[in-house]
Amino acid sequence: MLNNIVRRMKPLAPTLTRCLAMTAEQRTDLEKRVKEDKVVVFMKGVPESPMCGFSNAVVKIFEIHGVDFTAHNVLDDEELRQNIKEFSDWPTIPQVYIDGEFVGGCDIMIQMHQDGELINILEKAGVKSLA
């Protein structure tokens, strides 16, 4: 009977281990990544080829503003994908950091772009917007 329980639990092992918090090393790595450039985006795909509409929208917003950014493709690294969500306490991708601070995801970026707030945040970070 115990063997049957173990066999049924085995497929759940990756899910169960993911419930553990990220390590201090992983947190330090993310702290470095979000500060490596004035604007950092954790996205699905790369800027030249976004792999979801939300990531594409963020890329387009930064293109409109003429802002270069560092991108991290979470599809290349499942651990990164899960850890960045824990790091920011934000459940979705993409995630945008400006001057080392978490700004938000796609919906927030769209809103800030539409109401002009994004220009102010970029300027405070020393990033010039062309919009």
Sequence and secondary structure as in RCSB ss.txt:
>XXXX:A:sequence
MLNNIVRRMKPLAPTLTRCLAMTAEQRTDLEKRVKEDKVVVFMKGVPESPMCGFSNAVVKIFEIHGVDFTAHNVL
DDEELRQNIKEFSDWPTIPQVYIDGEFVGGCDIMIQMHQDGELINILEKAGVKSLA
>XXXX:A:secstr
 HHHHHHHHGGGHHHHHHTS   HHHHHHHHHHHHSSSEEEEESEETTEESSHHHHHHHHHHHHHT   EEEEGG
G HHHHHHHHHHHT  SS EEEETTEEEE HHHHHHHHHHTHHHHHHHHTT     
